[in-house]
């Protein structure tokens, strides 16, 4: 018999005894983790990126006014941006 090729001796025997059970456990665990990640991604109901769509008929000033009204920006920032918009249009 050739040395190192017997299933109970050499690299093949010990490698198979160590790697075999790890692979038998690792592959199902990997599949389960991937399935859980897939189900969470599909079931979350929210897209991975947020895209804000604004109607084309709204002006930049109207959008700015709405953001100020919702409290997204303060009065100082509102005035600065409004001034910038007016300068850009003149």
C-alpha positions in Angstrom: 0.0 0.0 0.0 1.2 3.5 -0.7 2.1 5.6 2.3 -0.1 8.5 3.1 -3.0 7.3 1.0 -4.5 4.9 3.5 -7.6 6.3 5.0 -6.4 5.5 8.6 -2.9 6.8 8.2 -1.0 9.9 7.0 -2.5 13.2 5.9 -5.6 11.7 4.5 -6.7 10.0 7.7 -6.1 12.8 10.2 -7.3 15.5 7.7 -10.5 13.6 7.1 -11.1 13.0 10.8 -10.7 16.7 11.6 -12.1 18.4 8.5 -14.9 16.0 7.9 -17.0 16.8 11.0 -16.3 20.5 10.6 -17.6 20.5 7.1 -20.6 18.4 8.0 -21.5 20.9 10.7 -20.3 24.1 8.9 -22.2 23.7 5.6 -25.7 23.3 7.2 -24.9 26.2 9.6 -23.9 28.4 6.7 -27.1 27.5 4.8 -29.2 28.3 7.8 -27.5 31.7 8.4 -28.0 32.6 4.7 -31.7 31.6 4.8 -32.2 33.7 8.0 -30.5 36.7 6.3 -32.6 36.3 3.2 -35.9 36.0 5.1 -35.0 39.1 7.2 -34.2 41.1 4.1 -37.4 40.1 2.3 -39.6 40.4 5.4 -38.4 43.7 6.5 -40.7 45.6 4.2 -38.4 48.5 3.8 -36.0 49.1 1.0 -32.3 49.0 1.7 -31.9 52.5 0.4 -34.2 55.5 0.9 -35.2 57.5 -2.1 -37.1 60.7 -1.7 -39.4 61.5 -4.6 -40.7 65.0 -5.0 -43.2 66.1 -7.5 -41.8 68.0 -10.4 -44.2 70.9 -9.9 -42.8 71.9 -6.5 -40.2 74.6 -6.5 -37.1 74.5 -4.4 -38.5 77.2 -2.1 -41.7 75.2 -1.5 -39.7 72.2 -0.6 -37.5 74.3 1.7 -40.6 75.8 3.3 -42.1 72.3 3.9 -38.8 71.1 5.5 -38.9 74.1 7.8 -42.5 73.5 8.7 -41.7 69.8 9.6 -38.9 70.9 11.8 -36.2 69.3 9.7 -34.2 72.5 9.6 -34.1 75.5 12.0 -34.9 79.2 11.2 -31.2 80.1 10.7 -30.6 77.3 8.2 -33.9 78.1 6.5 -32.9 81.7 6.0 -29.4 80.8 4.7 -30.7 78.3 2.2 -33.5 80.6 1.1 -30.9 83.3 0.5 -28.7 80.9 -1.4 -31.6 79.9 -3.6 -32.5 83.5 -4.4 -28.8 84.2 -5.3 -28.7 81.2 -7.6 -31.8 82.3 -9.5 -30.6 85.9 -10.1 
